[in-house]
């Protein structure tokens, strides 16, 4: 019975992921908008999420950013559409189990970003903290 439930859950997960497309910038924008609608964001919240994602990755799920110290040593890497930091949020016991998971599940990553915004933690994203999102706020 447990195996059947697991198969059913896996099938539902696959169906969920198939609702979204991430191959192009335009597809990614449409997918993020859809997730925002599903999560019942206000217009202001949707605009903020969209603007921060544009500032972080320009809606590129393959985006990476190496964070370096003053000597040029890589301290961590930010991955995917929401630029999830490898030091703080990726790995066993962290928010996401692996880089592959982050890159293969952008719909879950966007939902997590929305959860963090709603919890008052949008400051986890440098694109918000440094204000670069502001130039994109009227795009959405």
MDAnalysis code that builds the backbone (N, CA, C; Angstrom):
import MDAnalysis as mda
import numpy as np

u = mda.Universe.empty(420, n_residues=140, atom_resindex=np.repeat(np.arange(140), 3), trajectory=True)
u.add_TopologyAttr("name", ["N", "CA", "C"] * 140)
u.add_TopologyAttr("resid", np.arange(1, 141))
u.add_TopologyAttr("resname", ["UNK", "UNK", "UNK", "UNK", "UNK", "UNK", "UNK", "UNK", "UNK", "UNK", "UNK", "UNK", "UNK", "UNK", "UNK", "UNK", "UNK", "UNK", "UNK", "UNK", "UNK", "UNK", "UNK", "UNK", "UNK", "UNK", "UNK", "UNK", "UNK", "UNK", "UNK", "UNK", "UNK", "UNK", "UNK", "UNK", "UNK", "UNK", "UNK", "UNK", "UNK", "UNK", "UNK", "UNK", "UNK", "UNK", "UNK", "UNK", "UNK", "UNK", "UNK", "UNK", "UNK", "UNK", "UNK", "UNK", "UNK", "UNK", "UNK", "UNK", "UNK", "UNK", "UNK", "UNK", "UNK", "UNK", "UNK", "UNK", "UNK", "UNK", "UNK", "UNK", "UNK", "UNK", "UNK", "UNK", "UNK", "UNK", "UNK", "UNK", "UNK", "UNK", "UNK", "UNK", "UNK", "UNK", "UNK", "UNK", "UNK", "UNK", "UNK", "UNK", "UNK", "UNK", "UNK", "UNK", "UNK", "UNK", "UNK", "UNK", "UNK", "UNK", "UNK", "UNK", "UNK", "UNK", "UNK", "UNK", "UNK", "UNK", "UNK", "UNK", "UNK", "UNK", "UNK", "UNK", "UNK", "UNK", "UNK", "UNK", "UNK", "UNK", "UNK", "UNK", "UNK", "UNK", "UNK", "UNK", "UNK", "UNK", "UNK", "UNK", "UNK", "UNK", "UNK", "UNK", "UNK", "UNK", "UNK", "UNK"])
u.atoms.positions = np.array([
    [0.821, -1.196, 0.000],
    [0.000, 0.000, 0.000],
    [0.868, 1.264, 0.000],
    [1.947, 1.255, 0.806],
    [2.831, 2.427, 0.856],
    [3.497, 2.670, -0.488],
    [3.864, 1.600, -1.195],
    [4.491, 1.741, -2.505],
    [3.517, 2.365, -3.500],
    [2.262, 1.988, -3.417],
    [1.240, 2.543, -4.297],
    [1.037, 4.030, -4.016],
    [1.018, 4.380, -2.756],
    [0.871, 5.792, -2.377],
    [2.060, 6.591, -2.880],
    [3.257, 6.047, -2.741],
    [4.451, 6.740, -3.232],
    [4.385, 6.935, -4.746],
    [3.969, 5.924, -5.480],
    [3.847, 6.049, -6.936],
    [2.819, 7.121, -7.301],
    [1.725, 7.146, -6.585],
    [0.701, 8.152, -6.824],
    [1.229, 9.553, -6.532],
    [1.939, 9.704, -5.439],
    [2.525, 11.007, -5.085],
    [3.550, 11.439, -6.133],
    [4.371, 10.505, -6.595],
    [5.354, 10.816, -7.632],
    [4.665, 11.252, -8.926],
    [3.568, 10.579, -9.279],
    [2.823, 10.939, -10.489],
    [2.224, 12.340, -10.359],
    [1.687, 12.654, -9.198],
    [1.135, 13.996, -8.966],
    [2.229, 15.055, -9.042],
    [3.385, 14.729, -8.512],
    [4.533, 15.647, -8.567],
    [4.932, 15.926, -10.013],
    [4.959, 14.890, -10.822],
    [5.308, 15.033, -12.234],
    [4.282, 15.896, -12.954],
    [3.004, 15.658, -12.690],
    [1.952, 16.475, -13.296],
    [2.079, 17.938, -12.897],
    [2.400, 18.180, -11.628],
    [2.590, 19.552, -11.153],
    [3.707, 20.228, -11.936],
    [4.833, 19.554, -12.073],
    [5.988, 20.133, -12.758],
    [5.699, 20.391, -14.235],
    [4.843, 19.586, -14.841],
    [4.551, 19.715, -16.270],
    [3.715, 20.951, -16.596],
    [3.135, 21.586, -15.595],
    [2.325, 22.793, -15.826],
    [3.183, 23.986, -16.238],
    [4.470, 23.900, -16.005],
    [5.352, 25.043, -16.193],
    [6.405, 24.741, -17.257],
    [6.878, 25.818, -17.881],
    [7.951, 25.705, -18.876],
    [9.026, 26.724, -18.528],
    [10.279, 26.302, -18.675],
    [11.407, 27.134, -18.256],
    [12.477, 27.257, -19.340],
    [12.182, 26.812, -20.556],
    [13.187, 26.771, -21.612],
    [13.649, 28.120, -22.129],
    [12.746, 29.085, -22.130],
    [13.105, 30.422, -22.609],
    [12.766, 31.441, -21.525],
    [13.272, 32.626, -21.690],
    [12.967, 33.700, -20.748],
    [11.460, 33.956, -20.697],
    [10.828, 33.992, -21.869],
    [9.394, 34.250, -21.939],
    [8.593, 33.155, -21.237],
    [9.000, 31.897, -21.429],
    [8.328, 30.786, -20.747],
    [8.506, 30.886, -19.235],
    [9.699, 31.255, -18.820],
    [9.960, 31.394, -17.383],
    [9.121, 32.504, -16.774],
    [9.015, 33.624, -17.467],
    [8.183, 34.730, -16.979],
    [6.737, 34.257, -16.833],
    [6.224, 33.570, -17.846],
    [4.845, 33.072, -17.801],
    [4.668, 32.065, -16.660],
    [5.649, 31.217, -16.430],
    [5.560, 30.224, -15.360],
    [5.580, 30.881, -13.988],
    [6.439, 31.879, -13.808],
    [6.474, 32.583, -12.520],
    [5.151, 33.308, -12.292],
    [4.624, 33.941, -13.317],
    [3.313, 34.602, -13.184],
    [2.238, 33.599, -12.778],
    [2.258, 32.431, -13.400],
    [1.267, 31.400, -13.078],
    [1.386, 30.976, -11.618],
    [2.601, 30.778, -11.162],
    [2.818, 30.401, -9.763],
    [2.328, 31.512, -8.839],
    [2.615, 32.752, -9.186],
    [2.141, 33.884, -8.380],
    [0.624, 33.886, -8.289],
    [-0.035, 33.607, -9.413],
    [-1.497, 33.539, -9.416],
    [-1.990, 32.381, -8.546],
    [-1.367, 31.226, -8.685],
    [-1.749, 30.055, -7.885],
    [-1.567, 30.307, -6.395],
    [-0.548, 31.074, -6.057],
    [-0.258, 31.383, -4.659],
    [-1.085, 32.572, -4.163],
    [-1.918, 33.104, -5.056],
    [-2.835, 34.200, -4.731],
    [-2.108, 35.445, -4.210],
    [-0.999, 35.784, -4.880],
    [-0.278, 36.997, -4.525],
    [-1.082, 38.219, -4.937],
    [-0.946, 39.280, -4.179],
    [-1.518, 40.561, -4.583],
    [-0.706, 41.077, -5.764],
    [-1.226, 42.088, -6.443],
    [-0.471, 42.685, -7.555],
    [0.887, 43.181, -7.071],
    [0.906, 43.824, -5.926],
    [2.155, 44.370, -5.377],
    [3.154, 43.243, -5.058],
    [2.678, 42.156, -4.478],
    [3.561, 41.028, -4.161],
    [4.106, 40.384, -5.439],
    [3.216, 40.192, -6.427],
    [3.647, 39.608, -7.705],
    [4.707, 40.481, -8.359],
    [4.473, 41.782, -8.376],
    [5.442, 42.694, -8.981],
    [6.791, 42.605, -8.280],
    [6.767, 42.501, -6.965],
    [8.019, 42.402, -6.212],
    [8.755, 41.102, -6.538],
    [8.051, 39.977, -6.509],
    [8.690, 38.687, -6.817],
    [9.275, 38.719, -8.227],
    [8.495, 39.188, -9.179],
    [8.955, 39.234, -10.569],
    [10.179, 40.150, -10.709],
    [10.144, 41.297, -10.065],
    [11.257, 42.246, -10.161],
    [12.523, 41.692, -9.508],
    [12.378, 41.034, -8.370],
    [13.558, 40.461, -7.707],
    [14.134, 39.319, -8.540],
    [13.278, 38.479, -9.097],
    [13.787, 37.398, -9.951],
    [14.493, 37.971, -11.168],
    [13.938, 39.026, -11.755],
    [14.622, 39.637, -12.898],
    [15.982, 40.176, -12.473],
    [16.050, 40.823, -11.325],
    [17.323, 41.352, -10.838],
    [18.325, 40.231, -10.538],
    [17.830, 39.119, -10.042],
    [18.709, 38.009, -9.656],
    [19.214, 37.211, -10.865],
    [18.306, 36.806, -11.757],
    [18.693, 35.867, -12.820],
    [18.202, 36.254, -14.207],
    [17.429, 37.309, -14.314],
    [16.765, 37.686, -15.563],
    [15.933, 36.515, -16.098],
    [15.323, 35.757, -15.173],
    [14.450, 34.629, -15.481],
    [15.184, 33.488, -16.181],
    [16.472, 33.346, -15.909],
    [17.281, 32.277, -16.495],
    [17.491, 31.186, -15.445],
    [16.874, 30.041, -15.624],
    [17.013, 28.962, -14.653],
    [18.414, 28.358, -14.640],
    [19.212, 28.621, -15.660],
    [20.585, 28.114, -15.700],
    [21.589, 29.137, -15.141],
    [21.111, 30.244, -14.615],
    [22.004, 31.294, -14.109],
    [22.826, 30.805, -12.920],
    [24.074, 31.223, -12.885],
    [24.944, 30.966, -11.734],
    [25.713, 32.237, -11.405],
    [26.057, 32.382, -10.144],
    [26.852, 33.515, -9.705],
    [27.808, 33.027, -8.624],
    [29.088, 33.228, -8.850],
    [30.090, 32.829, -7.860],
    [30.343, 33.987, -6.907],
    [30.154, 33.722, -5.637],
    [30.404, 34.721, -4.599],
    [31.838, 34.537, -4.107],
    [32.624, 35.592, -4.201],
    [34.057, 35.501, -3.895],
    [34.441, 36.407, -2.727],
    [35.513, 36.014, -2.064],
    [36.067, 36.881, -1.024],
    [36.999, 37.900, -1.685],
    [37.631, 38.744, -0.893],
    [38.482, 39.813, -1.426],
    [39.682, 39.282, -2.205],
    [40.079, 38.035, -1.942],
    [41.210, 37.430, -2.643],
    [40.787, 36.694, -3.909],
    [39.485, 36.663, -4.174],
    [38.997, 35.990, -5.364],
    [38.616, 34.534, -5.171],
    [38.710, 34.047, -3.942],
    [38.331, 32.670, -3.666],
    [36.807, 32.536, -3.659],
    [36.302, 31.477, -4.288],
    [34.864, 31.247, -4.333],
    [34.404, 30.759, -2.959],
    [33.470, 31.484, -2.378],
    [32.920, 31.126, -1.075],
    [31.639, 30.304, -1.211],
    [30.849, 30.632, -2.238],
    [29.599, 29.924, -2.495],
    [29.154, 30.260, -3.912],
    [28.139, 29.541, -4.373],
    [27.589, 29.781, -5.701],
    [26.076, 29.915, -5.565],
    [25.498, 30.871, -6.292],
    [24.056, 31.039, -6.359],
    [23.579, 30.351, -7.635],
    [22.477, 29.583, -7.518],
    [22.019, 28.730, -8.610],
    [20.578, 28.995, -9.006],
    [20.314, 28.954, -10.304],
    [18.971, 28.900, -10.825],
    [18.229, 30.213, -10.893],
    [16.950, 30.095, -11.181],
    [16.098, 31.255, -11.430],
    [16.013, 32.186, -10.227],
    [16.064, 31.630, -9.028],
    [15.988, 32.448, -7.809],
    [17.335, 32.598, -7.124],
    [18.406, 32.133, -7.775],
    [19.768, 32.278, -7.254],
    [19.874, 31.774, -5.807],
    [19.654, 30.480, -5.651],
    [19.710, 29.841, -4.339],
    [21.168, 29.609, -3.964],
    [21.544, 30.091, -2.792],
    [22.930, 30.048, -2.347],
    [23.330, 28.655, -1.866],
    [24.452, 28.158, -2.406],
    [24.916, 26.803, -2.100],
    [25.371, 26.644, -0.653],
    [25.887, 27.688, -0.047],
    [26.376, 27.573, 1.331],
    [25.223, 27.470, 2.322],
    [24.235, 28.330, 2.160],
    [23.152, 28.418, 3.139],
    [21.980, 27.486, 2.867],
    [21.695, 27.204, 1.596],
    [20.419, 26.560, 1.293],
    [20.478, 25.270, 0.488],
    [21.657, 24.819, 0.080],
    [21.736, 23.602, -0.732],
    [22.625, 22.579, -0.051],
    [22.102, 21.376, 0.104],
    [22.868, 20.275, 0.677],
    [22.045, 19.499, 1.694],
    [22.586, 18.416, 2.142],
    [21.896, 17.558, 3.106],
    [21.562, 18.358, 4.363],
    [20.286, 18.300, 4.756],
    [19.825, 19.012, 5.942],
    [19.517, 20.482, 5.719],
    [19.653, 20.939, 4.469],
    [19.365, 22.345, 4.176],
    [18.029, 22.455, 3.436],
    [17.717, 23.613, 2.951],
    [16.431, 23.874, 2.306],
    [16.202, 22.978, 1.093],
    [17.218, 22.808, 0.264],
    [17.144, 21.994, -0.950],
    [18.274, 20.967, -0.919],
    [18.003, 19.725, -1.326],
    [18.996, 18.663, -1.172],
    [20.219, 18.758, -2.078],
    [20.068, 19.382, -3.256],
    [21.200, 19.418, -4.189],
    [21.008, 20.527, -5.218],
    [22.095, 20.851, -5.904],
    [22.034, 21.818, -7.004],
    [21.106, 21.286, -8.088],
    [21.234, 19.997, -8.418],
    [20.358, 19.404, -9.439],
    [18.891, 19.592, -9.086],
    [18.558, 19.411, -7.822],
    [17.175, 19.590, -7.384],
    [16.707, 21.025, -7.640],
    [17.549, 21.989, -7.297],
    [17.211, 23.404, -7.514],
    [16.979, 23.672, -8.999],
    [17.851, 23.155, -9.845],
    [17.757, 23.415, -11.279],
    [16.619, 22.642, -11.945],
    [16.280, 21.485, -11.402],
    [15.222, 20.659, -11.996],
    [13.833, 20.973, -11.449],
    [13.760, 21.775, -10.402],
    [12.481, 22.103, -9.773],
    [12.301, 23.602, -9.564],
    [12.428, 24.396, -10.621],
    [12.296, 25.843, -10.435],
    [10.935, 26.244, -9.875],
    [9.899, 25.464, -10.151],
    [8.568, 25.779, -9.611],
    [8.571, 25.715, -8.086],
    [9.308, 24.774, -7.517],
    [9.397, 24.669, -6.057],
    [10.249, 25.793, -5.481],
    [11.281, 26.161, -6.209],
    [12.165, 27.230, -5.755],
    [11.417, 28.565, -5.740],
    [10.636, 28.827, -6.774],
    [9.851, 30.065, -6.825],
    [8.833, 30.079, -5.685],
    [8.187, 28.948, -5.443],
    [7.228, 28.879, -4.332],
    [7.923, 29.147, -2.996],
    [9.133, 28.631, -2.829],
    [9.887, 28.871, -1.589],
    [10.219, 30.357, -1.456],
    [10.600, 30.974, -2.562],
    [10.890, 32.409, -2.536],
    [9.652, 33.184, -2.091],
    [8.496, 32.801, -2.596],
    [7.246, 33.452, -2.192],
    [6.999, 33.248, -0.702],
    [7.245, 32.048, -0.223],
    [7.091, 31.760, 1.212],
    [8.015, 32.654, 2.037],
    [9.241, 32.809, 1.587],
    [10.199, 33.657, 2.304],
    [9.751, 35.113, 2.271],
    [9.255, 35.587, 1.132],
    [8.757, 36.962, 1.045],
    [7.621, 37.174, 2.044],
    [6.688, 36.224, 2.071],
    [5.547, 36.344, 2.983],
    [5.975, 36.300, 4.445],
    [7.103, 35.663, 4.716],
    [7.625, 35.590, 6.085],
    [8.498, 36.800, 6.420],
    [8.577, 37.762, 5.489],
    [9.385, 38.957, 5.726],
    [10.864, 38.744, 5.487],
    [11.214, 37.720, 4.689],
    [12.621, 37.387, 4.468],
    [13.065, 37.602, 3.023],
    [12.468, 38.555, 2.336],
    [12.873, 38.851, 0.970],
    [14.318, 39.375, 0.949],
    [14.795, 39.827, 2.104],
    [16.171, 40.294, 2.228],
    [17.207, 39.192, 2.076],
    [16.780, 37.943, 1.901],
    [17.722, 36.863, 1.596],
    [18.333, 37.049, 0.208],
    [17.684, 37.855, -0.637],
    [18.146, 38.042, -2.008],
    [18.869, 39.376, -2.152],
    [20.086, 39.312, -2.639],
    [20.908, 40.512, -2.837],
    [20.243, 41.491, -3.792],
    [19.534, 40.963, -4.795],
    [18.835, 41.828, -5.747],
    [17.773, 42.686, -5.089],
    [17.302, 42.248, -3.937],
    [16.372, 43.066, -3.162],
    [17.152, 44.035, -2.281],
    [18.122, 43.506, -1.548],
    [18.886, 44.312, -0.593],
    [19.593, 45.476, -1.282],
    [20.186, 45.227, -2.447],
    [20.925, 46.299, -3.120],
    [20.030, 47.229, -3.943],
    [18.732, 46.914, -3.986],
    [17.779, 47.791, -4.657],
    [17.700, 47.637, -6.162],
    [18.449, 46.699, -6.740],
    [18.433, 46.565, -8.202],
    [17.069, 46.138, -8.741],
    [16.235, 45.558, -7.907],
    [14.875, 45.163, -8.303],
    [14.009, 46.366, -8.668],
    [14.319, 47.513, -8.089],
    [13.454, 48.686, -8.266],
    [13.327, 49.117, -9.725],
    [14.359, 48.928, -10.524],
    [14.280, 49.346, -11.924],
    [13.391, 48.429, -12.763],
    [12.980, 47.279, -12.180],
    [12.128, 46.337, -12.901],
    [10.703, 46.290, -12.378],
    [10.399, 47.004, -11.318],
    [9.119, 46.871, -10.621],
    [7.929, 47.196, -11.518],
    [8.072, 48.096, -12.450],
    [6.945, 48.455, -13.318],
    [6.822, 47.577, -14.552],
    [7.686, 46.573, -14.672],
    [7.637, 45.659, -15.818],
    [6.507, 44.647, -15.715],
    [5.927, 44.508, -14.501],
    [4.974, 43.427, -14.275],
    [3.709, 43.929, -13.640],
])
